[in-house]
Structures are given as C-alpha cells and as structure tokens.
Amino acid sequence: MTVVIDVRRDDRQAPPRAGAEELSAHGVLFVHSCASAVAPHLEWALARVFGTAVNVDWASQPIAPGSVRAEIIWHGPQGTAAKIASALVSFSTMRFEVSEDPSAGVEGERYAFTPTLGLFRATIGSHGDVLVHEDRLRSLLAGARPDDVSGVNDEIHRLIGTPWDDELEPFRITHEDSTVRVLHEVG
C-alpha cells in the first residue's frame, strides 16, 4: 500500500548553479480518507506537484465507507510538503497528513487537514517534536484573560495540533489487518 515517489529535481527546472548544492528533503503523505471517485483527481494534483505521473496503491478505508486511503513516501526539493498540502487542501472532504523531515539546516513541517478543522501547520524539530515559536506564544498570552486558564490551555492544544490528532487518530489506526471495528448507527 506504500508508494514511493523520488523527484529530487524537476527536470523542467534549470539545473542548480555550478557549485550550488540542491537541497533535498523527504517525507510522508498519509491520505487517511478520500472518496473513491475523487482518488484519480488527487493523483492528478500530486502529478502536478511532482512533475511525473503518480499511481497510488489505494486501499479501502473501513472507518469511512466509500473512501480509500494510502501512504506515499516522497523525496524532492525542500518545500515539497507545503506544495503537496496546497494542492490537496482544495479537496475539502478528504483527510490527510503530510510531513517533511528536517534537513540541511531547515526545520521540518507537518500539515494535517480534516473537513471539520481545516488545515493545520506545525514546525517539526529534529526529534519529531512540534515546535511553537516564541512569537506565537507571546501572541497567545497577550490575548488571554488572566483568569482564563482553560482558554489558554485550549489555545496551546490548538497550537500543537491536538484537535487534528484527536480527529485523525481513528483513521491512523485503521488498515487492512486492523482489529478496529466500526459501529454504524450506534446510540
């Protein structure tokens, strides 16, 4: 079910200048749920990002009947995760996560998208931790009421992506051999 795409330099671009080293990155795209009918359109969007045909090995997503899921390992220029997220965010009914590992003096990135929460972006450190920059924390504190500890707590959870993690976790753990059972029309 894993597809590997290796496009370190788009051949349509000029080669790097003499003495300039091309900065490459790698990461993973998890499509947690995508309507089966939309899957070919998603492949076309990814093909535009990578500059090559993308044929995804789709598997059914048991937690969302009629949906498919996939895992794509990619290698490409730095900034590829942002390009992938930008290309996929228009598919407003899907769920995905895309990461770019830290490389050559650049912090990593993680994007997560759900239909209910929209797009989340985080900076990722060398150990895989979400990093919240000082200015974001200062802004949060400046807007907080001194007696609103709960509100500050909620905003910190939002800054580190907890709502996205909570919504995506059931989709992360379902796979072909999963022991997760989905109960429909309960309650």
C-alpha positions as CSV (number, residue, x, y, z in Angstrom):
1,M,0.0,0.0,0.0
2,T,3.0,2.3,0.2
3,V,4.0,4.3,-2.9
4,V,7.5,5.8,-3.2
5,I,8.0,9.0,-5.3
6,D,11.5,10.2,-5.9
7,V,11.7,13.5,-7.7
8,R,14.7,15.3,-6.3
9,R,14.8,17.9,-9.1
10,D,12.1,18.7,-11.6
11,D,13.8,18.2,-15.0
12,R,11.8,21.1,-16.3
13,Q,13.7,23.4,-14.0
14,A,17.2,24.7,-14.7
15,P,19.9,22.6,-13.1
16,P,21.5,24.1,-9.9
17,R,24.2,26.7,-10.5
18,A,27.7,25.5,-10.6
19,G,28.9,25.0,-7.0
20,A,25.3,25.2,-5.7
21,E,24.1,22.1,-4.0
22,E,20.4,21.1,-4.5
23,L,18.7,20.9,-1.1
24,S,16.6,17.8,-1.0
25,A,14.0,16.6,1.5
26,H,11.9,13.7,2.2
27,G,8.6,12.9,4.0
28,V,5.4,11.0,4.0
29,L,1.9,11.8,2.8
30,F,-0.9,9.9,4.5
31,V,-4.2,10.1,2.8
32,H,-6.4,9.0,5.6
33,S,-9.7,9.2,3.7
34,C,-10.6,10.2,0.2
35,A,-13.8,9.4,-1.7
36,S,-13.1,6.7,-4.2
37,A,-14.5,8.9,-7.0
38,V,-12.1,11.7,-6.1
39,A,-8.9,9.5,-5.9
40,P,-8.0,9.9,-9.6
41,H,-8.2,13.7,-9.2
42,L,-5.9,13.6,-6.2
43,E,-3.4,11.6,-8.2
44,W,-3.5,14.3,-11.0
45,A,-3.0,17.0,-8.3
46,L,0.1,15.1,-7.0
47,A,1.4,14.6,-10.5
48,R,1.4,18.4,-11.0
49,V,3.4,18.8,-7.7
50,F,5.9,16.1,-8.6
51,G,6.1,16.7,-12.4
52,T,5.5,13.0,-13.1
53,A,2.6,10.6,-13.2
54,V,1.5,9.3,-9.8
55,N,-0.2,6.0,-9.5
56,V,-1.4,5.4,-5.9
57,D,-2.0,2.0,-4.5
58,W,-5.3,2.7,-2.8
59,A,-6.8,0.6,0.0
60,S,-10.3,0.8,1.4
61,Q,-10.8,2.9,4.5
62,P,-13.1,0.9,6.8
63,I,-13.9,3.8,9.1
64,A,-15.3,5.8,6.2
65,P,-17.3,3.6,3.8
66,G,-16.8,4.5,0.2
67,S,-13.4,6.0,1.0
68,V,-9.9,4.9,0.3
69,R,-6.6,5.5,2.0
70,A,-2.9,5.5,1.0
71,E,0.7,6.1,2.2
72,I,3.2,7.8,-0.1
73,I,6.8,8.2,0.8
74,W,8.3,11.1,-1.2
75,H,11.7,12.6,-1.9
76,G,12.0,16.0,-3.5
77,P,13.2,19.6,-3.1
78,Q,12.8,21.3,0.2
79,G,9.3,22.8,0.5
80,T,7.6,19.9,-1.2
81,A,5.3,19.2,1.8
82,A,3.9,22.7,1.5
83,K,3.3,22.2,-2.2
84,I,1.5,18.9,-1.5
85,A,-0.7,20.4,1.2
86,S,-1.5,23.4,-1.0
87,A,-2.5,21.0,-3.9
88,L,-4.7,18.8,-1.6
89,V,-6.4,21.4,0.5
90,S,-8.9,22.1,-2.3
91,F,-10.3,18.5,-1.8
92,S,-12.3,19.7,1.1
93,T,-13.9,16.3,2.0
94,M,-10.6,14.3,2.5
95,R,-8.4,13.8,5.5
96,F,-4.6,13.9,5.1
97,E,-1.3,14.5,6.8
98,V,1.9,15.4,5.1
99,S,5.3,15.8,6.7
100,E,8.7,16.9,5.6
101,D,11.6,15.8,7.8
102,P,14.1,18.4,8.9
103,S,17.1,18.7,6.5
104,A,20.2,20.7,5.8
105,G,19.6,23.4,8.4
106,V,15.9,23.6,7.9
107,E,13.3,22.6,10.4
108,G,10.7,20.1,9.3
109,E,7.0,20.7,8.7
110,R,3.8,18.8,9.3
111,Y,0.4,19.6,7.7
112,A,-2.8,18.0,8.7
113,F,-6.2,18.5,7.1
114,T,-9.7,17.5,8.1
115,P,-13.1,18.7,6.7
116,T,-14.2,20.0,10.1
117,L,-11.0,21.7,11.2
118,G,-9.3,22.8,8.0
119,L,-5.6,23.0,7.6
120,F,-3.0,22.8,10.4
121,R,0.7,23.5,10.0
122,A,3.4,22.9,12.5
123,T,7.2,23.3,12.6
124,I,8.8,20.0,13.5
125,G,12.2,19.8,15.3
126,S,15.0,17.3,14.7
127,H,13.4,14.9,17.3
128,G,10.0,15.0,15.8
129,D,8.5,17.4,18.3
130,V,6.1,20.1,17.4
131,L,7.8,23.4,17.9
132,V,5.8,26.5,18.9
133,H,7.8,29.7,18.2
134,E,8.1,32.4,20.8
135,D,6.1,34.9,18.9
136,R,3.1,32.6,18.7
137,L,3.2,32.0,22.5
138,R,3.6,35.7,23.2
139,S,0.6,36.5,21.0
140,L,-1.5,33.8,22.8
141,L,-0.5,35.3,26.2
142,A,-1.2,38.9,25.1
143,G,-4.7,38.0,24.1
144,A,-5.5,35.9,27.1
145,R,-7.5,37.0,30.1
146,P,-5.6,36.5,33.3
147,D,-8.3,34.3,34.9
148,D,-8.9,32.2,31.8
149,V,-6.5,29.2,32.3
150,S,-8.9,26.9,30.4
151,G,-8.8,29.2,27.4
152,V,-5.0,29.3,27.4
153,N,-4.9,25.5,27.7
154,D,-7.3,25.1,24.7
155,E,-5.2,27.5,22.6
156,I,-2.0,25.7,23.5
157,H,-3.6,22.4,22.4
158,R,-4.6,24.1,19.2
159,L,-1.0,25.4,18.6
160,I,0.4,21.9,18.9
161,G,-2.4,20.3,16.8
162,T,-4.3,18.3,19.4
163,P,-7.7,18.7,17.8
164,W,-6.3,17.4,14.5
165,D,-4.6,14.5,16.2
166,D,-7.8,13.6,18.0
167,E,-9.9,13.6,14.8
168,L,-7.3,11.7,12.7
169,E,-6.3,9.1,15.3
170,P,-9.1,6.6,14.4
171,F,-8.1,6.9,10.7
172,R,-4.4,6.4,11.5
173,I,-5.0,3.1,13.2
174,T,-7.3,1.5,10.6
175,H,-5.6,-0.6,8.0
176,E,-6.2,-3.9,6.2
177,D,-5.3,-6.0,9.2
178,S,-6.8,-3.7,11.9
179,T,-8.7,-5.1,14.7
180,V,-10.7,-1.9,14.9
181,R,-14.4,-2.4,14.4
182,V,-16.6,0.4,13.2
183,L,-20.1,0.5,14.6
184,H,-22.6,2.4,12.5
185,E,-25.8,3.9,13.8
186,V,-25.0,3.4,17.4
187,G,-26.8,5.2,20.2
